[in-house]
């Protein structure tokens, strides 16, 4: 299951424009002067730490090196600086609040509950916004454009060879310091490409947003041993 979580969107971005206006040489020169991998990641984390609970949609393309095929997935993400997140796709929902992770699969009418060590775990969606430099070493920074916007293209590599994600590239808007695009390779050599919608503030009470709200009829499986037949959660 951990691998499935990792393959859901990890990076926060602003939306892509339909028209690509010309980029001024002055804007490129200014961005080039400020383009340092460490500085860009520091400002990125600072930008997101100033935000509350946020939400955005994503589209993900995964190219499997093992199965030699491609898959596309889309959904919506909610997350905050406290490390909580919610990821919803048509096939499944993940909810993490503190050190508890719920995984709901409607097709099986089943909820899996796991206690996780947030401090030791890496690869959560929030890790790539507020604590990215904890797990990655910035390699280099170059200038690129996406949708007419000047971006810092930052490459980073994992600090350990056992990390779920080994190589990460992100395109950071040089004016707003939000990520426009991301690509990474995981430990199975699967390549993941991500596109995102504009970021919006989450208006829902976060105590409800990051709480489980699955059907009472769902089978609940608690790892490592406990197993229940009914879920007592009250729908939101």
C-alpha positions as CSV (number, residue, x, y, z in Angstrom):
1,X,0.0,0.0,0.0
2,X,2.8,2.4,0.7
3,X,3.9,2.3,-2.9
4,X,0.4,3.2,-4.0
5,X,0.4,6.2,-1.7
6,X,3.7,7.4,-3.1
7,X,2.4,7.2,-6.7
8,X,-0.4,9.6,-5.9
9,X,0.4,13.2,-6.4
10,X,3.1,14.6,-4.1
11,X,3.8,18.1,-5.2
12,X,1.7,21.3,-5.0
13,X,1.4,23.6,-8.0
14,X,-0.3,26.5,-9.7
15,X,-2.4,25.8,-12.9
16,X,-1.1,25.8,-16.4
17,X,-2.3,28.6,-18.7
18,X,-3.9,27.8,-22.1
19,X,-2.1,30.6,-23.8
20,X,1.7,30.9,-23.7
21,X,2.7,34.6,-23.7
22,X,6.2,35.6,-24.6
23,X,8.6,35.6,-21.7
24,X,10.7,38.8,-21.4
25,X,14.5,38.5,-21.4
26,X,14.5,40.6,-18.1
27,X,12.3,38.0,-16.4
28,X,14.7,35.2,-17.5
29,X,17.7,37.2,-16.4
30,X,16.2,37.9,-13.0
31,X,15.2,34.2,-12.5
32,X,18.7,33.1,-13.6
33,X,20.4,35.3,-11.0
34,X,18.2,33.9,-8.3
35,X,18.4,30.3,-9.5
36,X,20.1,28.2,-6.8
37,X,18.8,24.8,-6.0
38,X,19.1,25.2,-2.2
39,X,17.6,28.7,-2.2
40,X,14.8,27.7,-4.5
41,X,13.8,24.7,-2.3
42,X,14.1,26.8,0.9
43,X,11.7,29.4,-0.6
44,X,9.4,26.7,-1.8
45,X,9.0,25.2,1.7
46,X,8.6,28.7,3.2
47,X,5.8,29.5,0.7
48,X,3.8,26.4,1.7
49,X,4.4,26.7,5.4
50,X,2.5,30.0,5.3
51,X,-0.6,28.3,3.9
52,X,-3.4,26.6,5.9
53,X,-5.3,23.5,4.6
54,X,-5.2,23.5,0.8
55,X,-6.6,21.5,-2.0
56,X,-5.9,20.8,-5.7
57,X,-6.6,18.3,-8.4
58,X,-3.9,16.2,-10.2
59,X,-3.3,14.1,-13.2
60,X,-0.6,11.5,-13.1
61,X,1.1,9.4,-15.8
62,X,3.1,6.4,-14.6
63,X,5.5,4.5,-17.0
64,X,6.3,1.1,-15.5
65,X,9.7,-0.3,-16.1
66,X,8.7,-3.6,-14.7
67,X,5.5,-4.2,-16.7
68,X,6.5,-2.1,-19.7
69,X,3.2,-0.3,-19.7
70,X,1.6,3.1,-18.9
71,X,-1.2,4.1,-16.6
72,X,-3.0,7.4,-16.0
73,X,-4.7,8.4,-12.7
74,X,-6.4,11.6,-11.5
75,X,-8.0,12.8,-8.3
76,X,-8.0,15.5,-5.6
77,X,-5.7,16.1,-2.7
78,X,-6.1,18.0,0.6
79,X,-3.2,18.6,2.9
80,X,-1.8,20.9,5.6
81,X,1.4,21.8,7.3
82,X,0.6,19.6,10.2
83,X,1.3,16.6,8.0
84,X,-2.3,15.6,7.5
85,X,-3.6,14.7,4.1
86,X,-6.5,13.2,2.2
87,X,-6.3,11.8,-1.3
88,X,-9.4,10.8,-3.3
89,X,-9.5,9.0,-6.6
90,X,-12.4,7.0,-8.2
91,X,-10.8,3.8,-7.0
92,X,-9.7,4.6,-3.5
93,X,-9.3,7.2,-0.7
94,X,-6.4,7.7,1.7
95,X,-6.8,9.8,4.9
96,X,-3.9,10.5,7.3
97,X,-4.4,12.3,10.6
98,X,-1.4,12.3,13.0
99,X,0.0,8.7,13.0
100,X,-3.1,6.9,11.7
101,X,-3.6,6.1,8.0
102,X,-7.0,4.9,6.6
103,X,-7.3,3.3,3.2
104,X,-10.8,3.0,1.8
105,X,-11.5,0.8,-1.3
106,X,-15.2,1.1,-2.4
107,X,-15.1,-1.9,-4.7
108,X,-14.3,-4.2,-1.7
109,X,-16.3,-2.1,0.8
110,X,-13.2,-2.4,3.0
111,X,-11.2,0.1,5.2
112,X,-7.6,-0.7,6.2
113,X,-6.3,1.1,9.3
114,X,-2.5,1.3,10.0
115,X,-0.6,3.1,12.7
116,X,2.4,4.8,11.1
117,X,5.5,6.5,12.3
118,X,5.3,9.9,10.6
119,X,8.7,10.9,11.8
120,X,10.4,7.9,10.3
121,X,8.2,7.5,7.2
122,X,9.1,9.3,3.9
123,X,7.1,9.7,0.8
124,X,3.9,11.3,2.2
125,X,2.5,14.0,0.0
126,X,3.2,16.6,2.7
127,X,6.9,15.7,2.8
128,X,7.4,17.2,-0.7
129,X,6.0,20.6,0.4
130,X,7.2,21.3,3.9
131,X,10.2,18.9,4.5
132,X,11.5,18.2,1.0
133,X,15.1,19.0,1.9
134,X,15.0,16.5,4.8
135,X,15.1,13.6,2.4
136,X,16.6,15.0,-0.8
137,X,19.9,16.6,-1.8
138,X,19.5,19.5,-4.3
139,X,21.7,18.8,-7.3
140,X,21.3,21.8,-9.7
141,X,19.0,24.5,-10.9
142,X,18.3,25.7,-14.4
143,X,15.8,28.1,-16.0
144,X,12.8,26.7,-18.0
145,X,9.3,28.0,-18.9
146,X,5.9,26.4,-18.5
147,X,2.7,28.0,-19.8
148,X,4.6,31.2,-20.4
149,X,5.9,31.4,-16.8
150,X,9.6,31.4,-15.9
151,X,10.4,28.5,-13.6
152,X,13.3,27.1,-11.6
153,X,13.9,23.6,-12.8
154,X,15.5,21.9,-9.8
155,X,16.9,18.3,-9.8
156,X,17.3,16.5,-6.5
157,X,18.4,13.0,-5.5
158,X,17.5,11.0,-2.4
159,X,19.9,10.9,0.5
160,X,19.7,7.1,0.8
161,X,19.6,4.4,-1.9
162,X,16.6,2.8,0.0
163,X,14.3,5.8,-0.4
164,X,11.1,5.1,-2.3
165,X,11.8,8.0,-4.6
166,X,15.4,8.2,-5.9
167,X,15.4,11.1,-8.4
168,X,13.1,14.1,-8.4
169,X,12.7,17.0,-10.8
170,X,10.4,19.9,-10.0
171,X,9.5,23.1,-11.9
172,X,9.0,26.0,-9.4
173,X,7.4,29.2,-10.5
174,X,10.1,31.8,-10.1
175,X,7.6,34.5,-9.1
176,X,5.1,32.7,-6.8
177,X,7.3,29.8,-5.6
178,X,4.8,27.1,-6.2
179,X,5.5,24.0,-8.2
180,X,4.1,23.8,-11.8
181,X,5.2,20.3,-12.7
182,X,7.1,17.3,-11.2
183,X,8.7,14.1,-12.5
184,X,10.4,11.4,-10.4
185,X,11.7,7.8,-10.5
186,X,11.0,5.4,-7.7
187,X,12.9,2.4,-6.4
188,X,11.2,0.2,-9.1
189,X,12.5,2.5,-11.8
190,X,8.9,3.5,-12.6
191,X,8.8,7.0,-14.0
192,X,6.0,9.3,-12.8
193,X,4.9,12.6,-14.4
194,X,2.6,15.0,-12.6
195,X,0.4,17.9,-13.7
196,X,-1.7,20.0,-11.3
197,X,-4.6,22.4,-11.0
198,X,-4.5,25.8,-9.3
199,X,-4.2,25.6,-5.5
200,X,-7.3,26.7,-3.4
201,X,-7.8,27.2,0.3
202,X,-9.8,24.4,1.9
203,X,-12.9,25.9,3.4
204,X,-14.1,22.8,5.2
205,X,-13.6,22.3,8.9
206,X,-10.2,20.4,9.0
207,X,-11.3,18.3,11.9
208,X,-13.8,16.7,9.5
209,X,-11.6,16.8,6.4
210,X,-8.9,14.7,7.9
211,X,-11.1,12.3,9.8
212,X,-12.4,9.0,8.4
213,X,-15.9,9.1,7.0
214,X,-16.4,5.7,5.4
215,X,-19.8,3.8,5.3
216,X,-20.9,2.0,8.5
217,X,-21.3,-1.2,6.5
218,X,-17.6,-1.3,5.5
219,X,-15.4,-4.1,6.8
220,X,-12.6,-2.6,8.9
221,X,-9.2,-4.3,8.9
222,X,-6.6,-3.1,11.5
223,X,-3.0,-4.0,11.1
224,X,-1.2,-5.9,12.3
225,X,-3.8,-8.3,13.8
226,X,-7.1,-6.8,14.8
227,X,-10.0,-7.3,12.4
228,X,-13.6,-6.0,12.7
229,X,-16.7,-6.4,10.6
230,X,-18.3,-3.0,11.0
231,X,-17.1,0.6,10.8
232,X,-18.5,3.0,13.4
233,X,-17.4,6.2,11.7
234,X,-20.0,8.8,11.2
235,X,-20.1,10.1,7.6
236,X,-19.1,13.7,7.2
